[in-house]
């Protein structure tokens, strides 16, 4: 499925629900995602930013490079968006403390609606995954703000997924020079004011409602 800001997709031919009252919504997503991200610093040249390759410009964006093979060239800065392209990413639930297969109480706000959800990392058998190599899909459980009744008169089941402002941009501190990125890969920023070097998906953000 390909999503863009403001886009509406019909899934009616792929959804079948039994009549009844539902208190929770569930969603299962593959861990492999592709994302296109652009950051605009405006027309003032003093605000332009630089990437790890020394390119400087108004825009910094994903250029289609793979993080696993080109960690120092996944973000490009330029005054044009000629090389804008989707970047591939494998999503996990780990943090600085190591591997996680659960994330409880993850809070999301979309369109003025705030919800809490629990996230679980599954392996290909549908069990909780035990390491990065076995990660297969993310199972999200969301408690509905109010129970939803599905009946003969139910006309819509809406799944709103955050697309805009759903990526995290990482800057290296001014004067840092050489440093390591995720995975211990060494990189170098030649700009004394620091560099833009990563754009990552901030995580699963969705709200489900029914009418």
Backbone bond lengths (Angstrom), bond angles and torsions (degrees), N, CA, C in turn:
res aa  C-N    CA-C-N  psi(-1)  N-CA   C-N-CA  omega(-1)  CA-C   N-CA-C  phi
1 X - - - 1.452 - - 1.525 109.56 -
2 X 1.320 116.75 132.51 1.458 121.38 178.24 1.516 108.89 -110.83
3 X 1.352 116.16 128.12 1.452 120.94 -176.18 1.515 110.42 -121.11
4 X 1.339 115.10 149.18 1.455 121.57 175.51 1.518 108.07 -142.24
5 X 1.325 116.46 158.18 1.455 120.92 -178.93 1.525 110.90 -58.26
6 X 1.340 117.03 129.73 1.452 122.30 179.37 1.507 115.10 81.60
7 X 1.332 116.72 0.17 1.462 120.76 -177.20 1.524 111.03 -82.23
8 X 1.318 116.81 146.66 1.455 122.97 176.40 1.520 109.20 -124.61
9 X 1.336 116.30 125.56 1.459 121.59 -179.37 1.518 109.78 -117.82
10 X 1.315 116.58 140.38 1.454 121.46 178.14 1.524 110.12 -94.62
11 X 1.343 115.11 126.97 1.463 120.56 178.35 1.527 111.32 -118.06
12 X 1.325 116.76 13.27 1.461 120.42 -173.24 1.520 112.62 -57.72
13 X 1.334 117.32 -34.20 1.461 119.65 -178.95 1.519 112.28 -73.95
14 X 1.353 117.31 -10.92 1.452 121.10 -176.07 1.524 113.03 -110.98
15 X 1.336 117.32 1.26 1.461 121.17 -175.20 1.516 110.48 -118.81
16 X 1.322 115.32 134.44 1.459 121.39 175.59 1.524 108.36 -139.76
17 X 1.337 117.27 118.88 1.457 121.67 -178.10 1.519 110.51 -123.77
18 X 1.327 115.57 139.22 1.456 120.03 174.68 1.526 109.13 -76.09
19 X 1.324 116.10 148.57 1.457 119.93 177.19 1.523 109.28 -66.19
20 X 1.320 115.80 142.89 1.456 120.53 -179.02 1.513 110.82 156.10
21 X 1.327 115.74 -175.94 1.460 122.22 -179.97 1.522 109.61 -106.47
22 X 1.319 115.43 130.29 1.462 121.51 -176.13 1.530 110.08 -117.10
23 X 1.328 116.31 132.69 1.466 121.80 178.79 1.526 112.18 -104.28
24 X 1.340 116.47 -17.05 1.459 121.00 -178.83 1.530 110.28 -133.34
25 X 1.309 115.01 152.14 1.466 121.39 173.38 1.523 108.10 -115.84
26 X 1.330 115.68 145.61 1.459 120.70 -177.76 1.528 109.27 -129.34
27 X 1.315 115.55 143.15 1.456 120.98 179.52 1.525 108.42 -143.38
28 X 1.338 116.38 135.38 1.463 121.55 178.41 1.527 108.36 -118.84
29 X 1.332 116.73 125.33 1.460 122.08 -178.05 1.521 110.93 -126.37
30 X 1.321 115.63 143.89 1.454 121.15 173.49 1.525 109.67 -63.57
31 X 1.321 117.54 149.48 1.465 120.77 -179.69 1.526 112.73 -77.89
32 X 1.328 117.82 -13.83 1.469 120.89 -178.60 1.522 109.53 -92.87
33 X 1.317 117.20 120.62 1.463 121.55 -179.41 1.527 109.79 -130.02
34 X 1.334 115.29 157.77 1.461 121.87 172.36 1.523 107.81 -122.11
35 X 1.319 116.49 136.67 1.455 120.59 -174.37 1.523 110.43 -140.53
36 X 1.331 114.82 137.98 1.467 121.80 176.54 1.526 107.98 -111.72
37 X 1.330 117.28 122.03 1.460 121.52 -174.21 1.523 111.02 -129.50
38 X 1.348 115.92 137.09 1.471 122.06 176.77 1.524 108.63 -131.83
39 X 1.326 116.05 134.80 1.457 121.74 173.82 1.525 107.73 -119.76
40 X 1.347 116.77 124.14 1.464 122.74 -176.42 1.530 108.89 -106.80
41 X 1.336 117.05 118.38 1.459 121.72 -178.70 1.524 112.86 -95.52
42 X 1.328 117.76 6.89 1.453 121.32 176.32 1.517 113.54 88.57
43 X 1.328 115.62 -179.55 1.468 121.35 -172.00 1.527 113.84 -88.52
44 X 1.319 118.14 -12.24 1.467 121.04 -179.74 1.527 109.82 -74.81
45 X 1.340 118.64 115.02 1.468 121.15 -177.72 1.527 113.80 -56.98
46 X 1.333 117.51 -24.87 1.463 119.49 -179.79 1.526 111.93 -68.80
47 X 1.334 116.41 -16.15 1.466 120.86 179.15 1.525 112.91 -98.75
48 X 1.332 117.48 -4.29 1.466 120.25 -179.38 1.528 109.69 -61.16
49 X 1.336 115.98 152.93 1.460 121.18 -178.41 1.525 110.57 -119.61
50 X 1.342 115.08 166.07 1.463 122.34 -175.19 1.523 110.07 -122.76
51 X 1.352 116.71 144.78 1.465 120.49 176.78 1.529 110.02 -98.82
52 X 1.322 116.80 -178.22 1.464 121.44 -176.61 1.522 113.41 -70.37
53 X 1.334 117.01 -15.59 1.460 120.68 176.96 1.532 112.07 -90.78
54 X 1.338 116.95 1.55 1.460 120.87 179.63 1.509 114.62 86.55
55 X 1.343 117.88 7.22 1.469 121.15 178.79 1.532 109.40 -82.86
56 X 1.324 116.79 137.14 1.462 121.94 -175.94 1.522 110.14 -125.70
57 X 1.341 116.95 143.98 1.452 119.71 177.47 1.509 113.69 -179.86
58 X 1.319 113.85 -179.38 1.466 121.93 -179.68 1.522 111.55 -67.63
59 X 1.329 116.38 -37.83 1.461 121.14 -175.97 1.531 110.54 -106.94
60 X 1.316 116.23 143.96 1.459 122.29 166.07 1.525 106.21 -125.18
61 X 1.345 116.98 134.21 1.459 119.74 -168.86 1.526 111.36 -155.15
62 X 1.332 114.97 164.03 1.460 120.25 173.47 1.522 108.47 -72.92
63 X 1.337 116.19 139.64 1.468 119.97 -176.30 1.526 113.00 -119.29
64 X 1.331 116.79 15.31 1.459 119.97 175.77 1.510 115.06 88.41
65 X 1.331 117.94 -4.24 1.458 120.41 178.57 1.532 110.38 -72.06
66 X 1.322 115.85 151.37 1.457 122.42 -178.94 1.523 109.61 -91.62
67 X 1.330 116.06 129.50 1.465 120.39 -178.57 1.522 111.67 -60.55
68 X 1.335 117.12 -35.05 1.461 120.53 -176.32 1.526 112.60 -69.29
69 X 1.335 117.76 -25.80 1.469 120.45 -177.67 1.523 113.12 -109.60
70 X 1.350 117.30 -27.41 1.471 120.62 -178.61 1.531 110.92 -135.06
71 X 1.335 117.89 64.82 1.468 120.11 -175.73 1.521 114.12 -63.87
72 X 1.348 117.48 -18.87 1.466 119.93 179.69 1.525 112.62 -96.47
73 X 1.342 117.53 9.81 1.467 119.76 -177.63 1.524 112.24 -143.60
74 X 1.328 117.73 31.99 1.466 120.06 179.27 1.521 111.61 -90.70
75 X 1.336 117.06 -13.90 1.461 122.63 175.32 1.524 108.26 -119.70
76 X 1.338 116.21 132.69 1.464 121.62 178.81 1.523 109.45 -123.02
77 X 1.326 117.25 135.70 1.462 122.16 176.47 1.528 109.37 -110.81
78 X 1.339 116.34 134.87 1.463 121.08 -175.21 1.523 109.21 -163.95
79 X 1.324 116.19 166.92 1.461 120.84 173.88 1.520 112.08 -87.65
80 X 1.325 117.58 -1.49 1.463 121.70 176.03 1.524 108.60 -132.71
81 X 1.331 115.37 163.26 1.465 121.04 -179.25 1.524 111.17 -106.80
82 X 1.325 116.50 28.65 1.463 121.47 -176.29 1.522 112.13 -56.47
83 X 1.322 117.56 -40.41 1.463 121.20 -175.09 1.523 113.67 -97.23
84 X 1.335 117.21 13.64 1.463 120.34 178.27 1.523 110.55 -60.53
85 X 1.329 116.72 129.36 1.465 121.04 -179.53 1.524 109.35 -157.81
86 X 1.327 115.26 161.73 1.462 120.74 179.63 1.522 111.16 -67.31
87 X 1.321 115.60 142.37 1.459 121.41 173.42 1.523 108.64 -108.75
88 X 1.315 116.41 139.45 1.463 121.50 179.87 1.522 110.06 -89.39
89 X 1.329 115.52 143.80 1.462 119.88 179.73 1.524 109.69 -149.99
90 X 1.319 115.78 139.99 1.458 121.50 172.92 1.520 107.75 -102.28
91 X 1.319 116.70 119.55 1.460 122.54 -172.89 1.522 110.61 -88.17
92 X 1.323 116.35 136.19 1.458 121.82 176.18 1.515 110.35 -130.80
93 X 1.319 116.31 175.40 1.462 121.57 178.60 1.520 111.62 -109.13
94 X 1.327 117.77 6.46 1.454 121.39 -178.13 1.518 112.17 -71.65
95 X 1.333 115.42 164.26 1.457 121.57 176.44 1.523 108.68 -142.02
96 X 1.326 117.04 -164.60 1.463 120.85 -177.45 1.525 112.37 -65.65
97 X 1.335 116.54 -16.49 1.464 120.01 -179.41 1.520 112.52 -90.69
98 X 1.337 117.37 2.11 1.455 119.97 177.50 1.511 112.71 115.39
99 X 1.329 115.92 -161.51 1.463 122.01 -173.92 1.528 111.44 -74.38
100 X 1.330 115.78 138.87 1.464 122.66 173.42 1.516 109.12 -131.01
101 X 1.336 116.57 143.14 1.459 119.52 172.53 1.520 111.48 -113.49
102 X 1.332 117.16 2.65 1.462 121.14 176.67 1.521 110.18 -140.13
103 X 1.333 115.31 148.76 1.462 122.06 172.70 1.521 106.51 -141.78
104 X 1.324 116.54 103.67 1.456 121.92 -173.72 1.526 110.92 -96.77
105 X 1.336 115.54 144.77 1.451 120.56 177.27 1.514 114.48 70.13
106 X 1.346 116.85 30.00 1.466 121.48 178.17 1.525 108.30 -71.67
107 X 1.341 117.28 120.40 1.465 121.27 -173.73 1.523 111.46 -99.77
108 X 1.323 115.10 138.11 1.460 122.59 -177.06 1.524 109.87 -133.80
109 X 1.336 116.79 138.43 1.464 121.84 174.59 1.520 108.89 -125.69
110 X 1.326 116.69 120.81 1.460 122.38 178.42 1.522 108.57 -136.28
111 X 1.323 116.46 125.97 1.454 120.48 176.64 1.513 113.75 57.61
112 X 1.338 117.37 35.79 1.453 121.28 179.10 1.511 114.50 82.71
113 X 1.326 118.24 -0.86 1.466 122.59 178.73 1.522 108.78 -105.36
114 X 1.335 117.19 124.83 1.460 122.24 179.01 1.521 109.48 -111.24
115 X 1.310 116.34 129.35 1.462 121.19 -178.73 1.524 109.54 -135.02
116 X 1.334 115.03 158.05 1.457 121.96 173.29 1.515 108.67 -108.99
117 X 1.323 116.07 142.91 1.456 119.74 177.34 1.517 110.11 -141.97
118 X 1.315 115.47 159.37 1.457 122.57 175.11 1.524 108.33 -111.66
119 X 1.327 116.51 133.79 1.459 122.35 -178.79 1.522 110.12 -112.88
120 X 1.332 115.54 138.11 1.466 121.64 179.50 1.527 108.83 -131.63
121 X 1.327 116.68 136.61 1.457 121.22 176.21 1.525 108.93 -94.51
122 X 1.332 116.22 124.42 1.459 121.69 -177.10 1.521 110.87 -109.06
123 X 1.350 114.87 152.81 1.461 119.27 170.69 1.526 108.86 -92.02
124 X 1.314 117.68 -177.04 1.468 121.02 -174.84 1.524 112.76 -68.14
125 X 1.338 117.65 -13.69 1.467 121.38 178.15 1.521 111.95 -91.75
126 X 1.336 116.69 -5.48 1.453 120.53 -179.24 1.510 113.45 90.52
127 X 1.337 117.60 5.35 1.463 122.09 176.96 1.525 109.48 -92.88
128 X 1.340 116.26 165.47 1.453 119.40 175.23 1.524 109.92 -61.32
129 X 1.316 116.35 129.69 1.458 121.01 179.76 1.528 109.87 -71.21
130 X 1.328 116.75 152.62 1.462 121.08 -178.54 1.526 113.21 -114.10
131 X 1.340 117.81 -8.80 1.463 120.42 177.74 1.529 109.73 -161.34
132 X 1.334 115.89 166.73 1.470 121.24 -176.53 1.520 112.85 -56.61
133 X 1.323 116.69 -37.59 1.465 120.41 -175.95 1.523 112.72 -67.51
134 X 1.336 117.29 -22.23 1.464 120.90 -178.95 1.522 112.82 -96.83
135 X 1.331 118.29 -5.87 1.464 121.09 -179.36 1.524 109.95 -60.03
136 X 1.340 115.79 130.63 1.467 120.66 -176.98 1.525 112.20 -128.94
137 X 1.329 117.69 -42.96 1.463 120.80 -176.72 1.522 110.09 -153.47
138 X 1.332 115.55 152.81 1.462 121.76 175.85 1.524 108.77 -101.07
139 X 1.323 115.46 125.44 1.461 122.45 177.81 1.526 107.28 -103.30
140 X 1.331 116.85 119.50 1.462 121.88 -177.77 1.520 110.02 -113.04
141 X 1.322 116.00 129.14 1.463 122.58 177.72 1.523 108.36 -115.30
142 X 1.331 115.78 123.56 1.459 120.47 -176.98 1.522 110.49 -123.76
143 X 1.335 116.40 122.17 1.460 120.75 175.08 1.525 108.43 -74.63
144 X 1.322 116.78 122.00 1.462 120.58 -178.67 1.521 110.30 -69.07
145 X 1.335 117.18 143.65 1.459 120.90 -179.81 1.525 111.00 -60.91
146 X 1.304 116.81 -29.08 1.466 122.83 171.21 1.520 107.28 -148.71
147 X 1.318 116.70 146.19 1.461 120.07 -177.06 1.526 110.81 -60.24
148 X 1.310 115.45 149.01 1.463 121.91 -177.71 1.522 109.17 -116.43
149 X 1.308 115.71 130.41 1.463 120.79 177.43 1.521 109.59 -101.26
150 X 1.319 115.82 125.85 1.457 122.14 177.35 1.522 108.06 -101.70
151 X 1.310 115.93 119.81 1.454 120.02 -179.37 1.514 111.43 -142.18
152 X 1.316 116.28 -167.03 1.458 120.83 -177.94 1.526 112.28 -64.17
153 X 1.343 116.77 -25.29 1.464 120.16 -176.83 1.529 113.36 -95.09
154 X 1.321 117.43 0.74 1.467 120.07 178.39 1.526 109.23 -67.99
155 X 1.324 116.14 123.80 1.467 119.72 -175.07 1.521 113.39 -108.59
156 X 1.338 117.06 -25.99 1.464 119.37 -175.63 1.521 111.82 -139.68
157 X 1.307 115.60 142.30 1.455 123.34 169.31 1.523 105.93 -128.10
158 X 1.330 116.38 106.57 1.462 121.47 -173.14 1.522 111.21 -101.14
159 X 1.327 115.96 131.22 1.457 122.72 173.16 1.521 106.94 -116.68
160 X 1.334 116.59 107.09 1.464 121.49 179.34 1.519 108.76 -95.02
161 X 1.330 116.23 120.91 1.465 122.00 -179.36 1.520 108.62 -114.04
162 X 1.337 116.72 128.08 1.464 120.83 179.89 1.518 110.15 -69.60
163 X 1.330 116.60 126.52 1.462 122.19 177.15 1.528 109.79 -116.45
164 X 1.342 116.61 -51.71 1.464 119.79 176.66 1.528 109.89 -68.80
165 X 1.327 116.08 143.65 1.469 122.39 178.06 1.523 112.59 56.32
166 X 1.327 116.65 34.37 1.463 119.88 -179.57 1.524 112.03 -113.25
167 X 1.325 116.51 21.10 1.461 120.28 176.04 1.525 109.87 -127.00
168 X 1.321 115.08 154.62 1.459 122.00 -178.37 1.521 109.13 -112.86
169 X 1.322 116.67 126.46 1.461 122.14 -179.12 1.522 108.93 -102.30
170 X 1.345 116.57 133.58 1.461 121.29 -176.66 1.524 110.82 -112.75
171 X 1.329 115.82 131.12 1.464 123.32 178.59 1.531 109.12 -113.22
172 X 1.323 116.79 142.19 1.464 119.69 171.74 1.525 108.57 -85.70
173 X 1.333 118.53 143.78 1.467 121.01 -179.94 1.526 111.96 -62.81
174 X 1.312 116.41 152.58 1.464 121.33 178.29 1.525 110.46 -59.76
175 X 1.327 115.49 136.02 1.454 120.75 176.45 1.511 115.89 76.17
176 X 1.327 117.97 7.23 1.468 120.22 -176.41 1.524 112.05 -70.29
177 X 1.345 117.35 -38.88 1.464 120.65 -179.70 1.511 111.62 73.24
178 X 1.330 116.94 -117.73 1.467 121.52 -179.11 1.523 110.78 -85.33
179 X 1.346 115.52 140.52 1.459 121.23 178.18 1.518 107.95 -158.36
180 X 1.311 117.22 177.96 1.461 121.17 179.25 1.518 109.75 -114.77
181 X 1.327 115.75 143.16 1.456 121.58 176.40 1.519 108.77 -100.53
182 X 1.327 116.73 -178.75 1.459 121.47 -178.91 1.523 110.89 -52.33
183 X 1.327 115.53 133.24 1.451 120.46 -177.20 1.514 112.91 93.53
184 X 1.356 116.40 0.72 1.452 120.70 177.82 1.512 115.03 77.29
185 X 1.345 117.56 18.54 1.467 121.34 -178.71 1.529 109.64 -80.67
186 X 1.344 118.38 125.72 1.470 120.51 179.76 1.528 112.03 -77.65
187 X 1.336 117.13 135.88 1.466 123.06 176.64 1.527 108.02 -137.74
188 X 1.331 115.76 166.95 1.465 120.27 -178.83 1.520 110.45 -134.81
189 X 1.326 116.49 133.67 1.467 122.78 173.84 1.523 107.86 -105.46
190 X 1.328 116.97 118.63 1.465 121.77 -177.61 1.521 112.88 -86.45
191 X 1.339 117.23 -6.98 1.461 121.61 -177.33 1.529 109.82 -92.07
192 X 1.323 117.47 127.46 1.467 121.05 -176.72 1.520 112.87 -65.35
193 X 1.344 116.91 -21.95 1.464 120.77 179.85 1.524 112.62 -89.49
194 X 1.339 117.25 2.48 1.457 120.50 -179.40 1.515 112.19 96.98
195 X 1.335 115.87 170.65 1.467 121.91 -176.06 1.522 111.26 -133.22
196 X 1.336 114.90 153.10 1.463 121.64 167.83 1.522 106.35 -87.90
197 X 1.341 117.29 122.85 1.463 117.19 -173.82 1.530 115.66 -131.98
198 X 1.329 118.06 -4.53 1.466 117.63 179.95 1.517 110.07 -152.64
199 X 1.340 115.42 146.32 1.459 123.10 173.12 1.515 106.70 -137.71
200 X 1.322 116.36 113.73 1.461 120.42 -173.65 1.519 110.62 -125.03
201 X 1.326 115.52 150.57 1.461 122.20 175.46 1.517 108.86 -65.67
202 X 1.343 117.96 131.55 1.461 120.78 -177.30 1.517 112.83 -79.70
203 X 1.325 117.66 -13.30 1.456 119.03 176.61 1.510 113.37 130.27
204 X 1.308 114.77 175.38 1.452 122.54 -176.49 1.522 110.78 -71.39
205 X 1.326 116.90 121.16 1.455 121.97 179.34 1.524 108.70 -133.31
206 X 1.326 116.79 105.88 1.459 120.12 -179.68 1.523 110.79 -146.57
207 X 1.322 115.44 153.44 1.463 122.80 175.72 1.518 107.86 -133.68
208 X 1.339 117.16 132.52 1.466 121.97 -179.18 1.525 109.66 -112.40
209 X 1.323 116.56 130.96 1.459 122.42 175.54 1.522 108.97 -134.96
210 X 1.318 116.35 159.17 1.470 121.28 179.32 1.513 109.56 -134.87
211 X 1.346 114.61 149.48 1.466 121.00 178.16 1.521 109.41 -133.79
